[in-house]
Amino acid sequence: MELTRKLDEHGKGAWIAVMVLSFVIFWPAGLAILAYLIWSGRMSCWKHGGPGLWHNRRRRGARHHDNGAKQYDSASSGNAAFDEYREETLKRLEDEQNEFQAFLERLRHAKDKAEFDQFMDDRKSPPKKPSSSSGGDAQPTV
């Protein structure tokens, strides 16, 4: 379709504008355009891994080593020095994240242990008897 090709040339903004206008003019048409955009993959932000793209690729092992030579994937900048710097930085950040998560786990464990120790101490202490100053059955005053 020629209309589809023209909108694709203008990008996602044009598609969004057409969809919003069609919702304003005739809502079923807007719904149909929204369904088409999702079905055709034109709003494919979900399919590409979202904001964690580098992190997800690193976890999946997107970088391949073949006899010591790097084969660059589509995320390569084309500059080997920058790619090496980026890999080192991502590795450092991942290590820091792992250290922080370990710290949080130790902190949670220490808090849980303190709460459990307090519970055990409360259990060991004899129950306090309610003190009554009158010595008999006290009637509540109204």
C-alpha positions as CSV (number, residue, x, y, z in Angstrom):
1,M,0.0,0.0,0.0
2,E,1.2,3.4,-0.9
3,L,-0.2,5.1,2.3
4,T,1.6,2.5,4.5
5,R,4.9,3.2,2.6
6,K,4.5,7.0,3.0
7,L,3.8,6.7,6.8
8,D,6.8,4.3,7.2
9,E,9.0,7.0,5.5
10,H,7.9,9.5,8.2
11,G,8.5,7.0,11.1
12,K,6.7,6.0,14.2
13,G,5.6,9.5,14.9
14,A,3.4,9.6,11.8
15,W,1.8,6.3,12.7
16,I,1.1,7.5,16.2
17,A,-0.4,10.7,14.8
18,V,-2.7,8.9,12.4
19,M,-3.8,6.5,15.1
20,V,-4.6,9.3,17.6
21,L,-6.5,11.2,14.9
22,S,-8.5,8.1,13.9
23,F,-9.4,7.5,17.6
24,V,-10.7,11.1,17.8
25,I,-12.7,10.9,14.6
26,F,-13.9,7.3,14.7
27,W,-12.7,5.1,17.6
28,P,-13.1,1.7,15.9
29,A,-10.7,2.9,13.1
30,G,-8.2,3.9,15.8
31,L,-8.5,0.5,17.4
32,A,-8.0,-1.2,14.0
33,I,-4.9,0.9,13.3
34,L,-3.5,0.1,16.7
35,A,-4.0,-3.6,16.1
36,Y,-2.3,-3.3,12.7
37,L,0.7,-1.5,14.2
38,I,1.1,-4.2,16.9
39,W,0.5,-7.1,14.4
40,S,2.8,-5.8,11.7
41,G,5.7,-5.1,14.1
42,R,5.9,-1.4,13.3
43,M,5.9,-0.6,17.0
44,S,8.4,-3.3,17.8
45,C,10.0,-1.8,20.9
46,W,9.0,-5.0,22.8
47,K,10.7,-7.3,20.3
48,H,14.2,-5.9,20.6
49,G,14.7,-6.4,24.4
50,G,13.6,-3.0,25.6
51,P,15.9,-0.8,27.7
52,G,18.1,-3.7,28.9
53,L,19.3,-4.6,25.4
54,W,23.1,-4.5,26.1
55,H,22.6,-6.2,29.5
56,N,20.5,-8.9,28.0
57,R,22.8,-9.6,25.1
58,R,25.8,-9.8,27.4
59,R,24.0,-12.3,29.6
60,R,23.1,-14.4,26.6
61,G,26.7,-14.3,25.3
62,A,26.1,-12.4,22.1
63,R,29.9,-11.8,21.8
64,H,31.6,-14.7,20.2
65,H,35.2,-15.6,20.3
66,D,36.7,-17.6,17.5
67,N,40.4,-18.4,17.9
68,G,41.0,-15.2,19.8
69,A,39.4,-13.0,17.1
70,K,36.3,-11.0,18.0
71,Q,33.4,-11.2,15.7
72,Y,31.3,-8.1,16.2
73,D,27.5,-8.4,16.4
74,S,25.1,-5.7,15.2
75,A,25.6,-3.7,18.4
76,S,29.3,-3.1,17.5
77,S,30.3,0.5,17.0
78,G,32.9,-0.5,14.5
79,N,35.6,1.0,16.7
80,A,37.5,-1.8,18.4
81,A,38.9,0.5,21.2
82,F,35.5,1.8,22.0
83,D,34.0,-1.6,22.0
84,E,36.7,-2.9,24.3
85,Y,36.1,0.1,26.7
86,R,32.4,-0.5,26.6
87,E,32.9,-4.2,27.4
88,E,35.2,-3.3,30.3
89,T,32.7,-0.7,31.6
90,L,29.8,-3.1,31.4
91,K,31.8,-5.8,33.1
92,R,32.7,-3.4,35.9
93,L,29.1,-2.2,36.3
94,E,27.9,-5.8,36.4
95,D,30.5,-6.7,39.1
96,E,29.4,-3.6,41.1
97,Q,25.8,-4.7,40.7
98,N,26.6,-8.2,41.9
99,E,28.5,-6.8,44.9
100,F,25.6,-4.5,45.8
101,Q,23.1,-7.3,45.6
102,A,25.3,-9.5,47.8
103,F,25.5,-6.5,50.3
104,L,21.8,-6.2,50.3
105,E,21.4,-9.9,50.9
106,R,23.8,-9.8,53.9
107,L,21.9,-6.8,55.2
108,R,18.6,-8.6,54.9
109,H,20.1,-11.7,56.6
110,A,21.4,-9.6,59.5
111,K,18.0,-7.9,59.9
112,D,16.2,-11.2,59.9
113,K,18.7,-12.7,62.4
114,A,18.2,-9.7,64.7
115,E,14.5,-10.0,64.6
116,F,14.6,-13.7,65.2
117,D,17.0,-13.2,68.2
118,Q,14.6,-10.6,69.6
119,F,11.7,-13.0,69.2
120,M,13.6,-15.8,70.9
121,D,14.6,-13.5,73.8
122,D,11.0,-12.4,74.2
123,R,10.0,-16.1,74.3
124,K,12.5,-17.0,76.9
125,S,11.6,-14.3,79.3
126,P,8.8,-15.2,81.7
127,P,5.4,-13.7,80.9
128,K,4.6,-10.6,82.9
129,K,1.7,-10.9,85.2
130,P,-0.8,-8.0,85.0
131,S,-0.5,-6.0,88.2
132,S,-3.7,-4.9,89.9
133,S,-3.5,-2.2,92.5
134,S,-6.9,-3.1,94.1
135,G,-6.1,-6.7,94.7
136,G,-9.5,-7.9,93.6
137,D,-11.6,-8.0,90.5
138,A,-11.5,-4.6,89.1
139,Q,-14.5,-3.2,87.4
140,P,-13.9,-0.9,84.5
141,T,-15.1,2.6,85.1
142,V,-17.4,4.0,82.6
